[in-house]
Amino acid sequence: MKLLLILILTLIALIFKTTLVYAQSFTSADQNQDISGDWVYQKVVDYDEPNMKINEVQEPRFVISGNKIIDSLGCQMPIQKEIYTAFDPFQLMMKGGATDENIAAFFAKNFNEKMDLRKLPWGYSVSIKFKKQCNEFLSSPILVFPTQIIIDYGNAFFSYKKPAMNNAAINTYGRKITLLPFDYKKYDDWCYTIPQKNSYGKGTQIPSNNCTAFYHTYSLGKSDTDPLGSLLGSYNYIFNLGTEFPHPLDYDNPVKHGLRPVVLFLLRLKMY
């Protein structure tokens, strides 16, 4: 009886251990890894034509905030963690004759990533409950690696990384940097769709909440008492304003006059 119990317990332990191994990531990335924040395009490599130059960058930058992925046009789609069936993200490669070893070698050579395809691929995908996909590219499988995200778009794989910030050189007092490339028209069209009224009954531009996760806009007010916030909120801007403004003197210390300057922080090109 004791021998039978020991055998049963051993069998359960082996099954449990095997299950754990099988569920582990096919990369060394932790499945609890925080992927929120800004992601910037690095490179793209096509499996069939690795030396081919692909000029069309599908998305130069995107943001993951909470359980949503956001592009530069305001498209927001809910994403969910996905444990893919074995080799699902690499079906096109395998239909073309690629073996496990070929796929692992491709990622090692082109993205400096080690893969163990005996384990389940995992990453993120757009929620199946979301019926109106507004960005086909970002609806593709998102594979998570320790230092990068790789989007599987057919046989082409797009690498994105979080940008390194030189916080010692740029003290924004906790405010986030808006990353390049910065397209003002996209920013203006998305962030200022609904004009609000100021104290004079005129339309004023206040960035919408939906755009702040992507562009990191800050509307300064009396609560911004740090040195940078105080400087930008109380600065005399009237030297650069024309006579077309009905109350130009209000821009000498705009916060004092009830205005809320909207600011973004951008890196100089050589620091990017």
N, C-alpha and C positions, 0 to 999 in steps of 0.2 A: 504493500500500500504506500509506504514511504517512498519507494523507488518510483512508483507510478506518479506520485505527486511531484517529485523532483523533476521527472521527465516532462510533465505538463507545464510546470513553471519555467523550465528551460526553453521549451518550445514557444511559450508566450513571450518570453524575453527576446528570443531570436526574431520572432515576427515583429515585435514592437521596434526592435533595433533596426530591422530591415526597412520598415515603414518610414522611420525617421530619416534614414539615409536617403531613401528614394524621394522624400519630400524636400530635401535640402536643395539649395539653389545650384543651378548648373554653372554659376559663377561664384566668386567669393563674396558677392554682395550680400549683406544682411537683409532678410526680407522685411525687417522693421526699419530699414534705412529711410531717413527723412529725405524725400526728393522735392520738397517744396522750395520755391525760390525761382531765380532767373536761370535760364539755360540758353547758352549762346552756341551757334553753329561752329563746328570745327572742320569737318571734312566729310566727304561722301566717297564711297568705293562701291563699284558694281562688281558682283561676284563673277559674272561671265566675262566682263571686260575691265579688269582691275586697273589697267593703265589708261582707260578712257577718261577724258576730262568731262565732267558733268557741270556745265555752266549754270544750270538752273537750280538755284538754292530754293527749296520749297518753303522754308521758313527760317529767316536769319536768327530769330530769337522767339522764345515763348516763355511763359511763366506758369508754374504749377502752384496753385494757392488752395489750400484745403483739399477738397476732392475734385477740383476743377483744373482743366488745362485751358490757357488763355493765349490767343494769338494777338498780333499787333492791330488787327482790324476790329477787335472787340468780340470775336467769336469765343464763346465759353462753353465747354462741354464737360459734363461730369465723367470722371474716370474711376475705375475700380481695379483692385489688384486682381491679376489673372495668373492662375497656374495652368499653363498651356499643356495640352496633350503632347506626348513625346514628339519632338521634331516639328510641331505644328508651325512655328515661325519660319522654318527652313524648307517648307514643302517644295517650293519652286526650285530650290537648289538641288534637292534630292531627286526630283523628277528629271533633272538634267544630268543625273549620274553622280552627284556629290556624295561622298561617304562621310561618316562621322569624323574621320581623320582630316578630310579635306576642309570641312567646315571649321573645325578647331584650328587648323593651320591658317585658314583665311583670317580669322579674328585675331590670332596671335601676331600675324605678320602686319596686318593693316591697322589694328586698333590696340595692339599690345595687351590683349586680354586673354586669360586662360579660361578654357571652357571644359566642362566635363559633361558630355552629352549622355552619360548614363543616368544623369539626374534630370528632373523635370525643368524645362525652361519656364521662367516666370517674368513678370513685369506688370504693365498696366495697359488697359484698353478702355476705350470709350464705353460707358455703360450701355448695355443692350436696350435699356428702357428709354434711352434718348433717341428719339426717332428722326430728328432733324439735324443731321451732321452738317455743320457749317464749315468744316475744314477737313477735306478728304485725307490729306497727308497726316495730320495729327490724329486721325481716326485709326491709323495703322498701329500694329503692335509696338509697344514701347518696352524695350529690354533694358533692365537695370544692371549696371556694372558698378564696381566700387567708386570709380572717379568719373564716370560718364554715363549718359543715356544714349542708347542706339535705337533709332527708329527703323524698323524693318518695312521698307517700301518696295515691295516686289523683290527684285534681286539686288536692289541698291540699298545700302545701309548708311544712314546719316548719323554722325556722331555729334553730340552736344555736351558741353561741359559748363559747370558753374564758373563764372569769371573770378579771377583773383583780384581782390581789392587792396590797394595800398592805403589802409586806414591810417597809418602813421603820417602819411603825407596829406591826407584829406580828412580833416576833422569836421564832420557834419553834425556832431552832437546827436548821434543815434539815427539820423535820417538816412534813408537808403539812396544809393546812387541810381539814377536812370541810365540804363545802358545804351550804348551805341549799337547799331545804327538808329538814329532818331529821325523820324519822318514827321515834320511839323504838321503837314496836312492830315495825316492819319491821326495824329494826336488831337488836333483841333476838331476834326469831324467826329471822333469818338467821344472825347471827354467833355465837349461843350454843346451837347445836343439840346439841353433844356436851360434857357436863360432864366435867371432868378432876378428879383427886384432888389435894388439897393435902397438906401435911405431917401434918394431923390426920385424914386419911382421909375428909374431907368433900368433897362436890362443890364445885368452884370454877369460875368462868366465865372461860375464856380464849378470845378471839375466834378463829374459824376462819380459816385462811389465805385461803379464798375470799372473805371479806368485806373483807379489809384493803385490797384495791385500790380498793374503792368508798368505804369509810368511813374509811380512813386511821387505823386504831386503832393505838395504841402501848402495848405491855406493858412497863412500866418495870422496870429491874433495876439491879444494881450497875454495869453498864457504862455507864449513863446518867449521866455525870459532868459534863455541861454544867450551867450555873446553873439552867435551867428543869427539866431532868430530875432534878437533885439535890433541888430544892425540892419537886417533886410526889412524888418517891419517898420523901422523909424527913419529909414534913409530918405534924403531929399531927392526925389525923382523928377522934380519939375524942370530941371535943366534940359532934360531930353524930351519934354512934352511940348506939343504945339498948342496954339491958341484954340484948336478945335475942341478941347476939353472944357466943359462948362464950369468945372470947379477945379482948375489946375492946382491951386494951393493945397488941396486935400492930399496931393501926392507928395507933399513935404510932410513926412511922418504919416503915412497912410493909415497905420493902425490907430493912431491917435484920433483920426477923423472918421473912424468906424469902417474903414475899408480893410479888406483881407487880401493882401498880395499873395498870388499863387506862384510858388517857386519849384523848380526842379534842379537837381544837382547832376551835372554831366562831367565826365572825365575829359581832360584834354586828350587830343588824338594820340599824342606820343605816350600817354600813360595807359592807353587802352590795350 
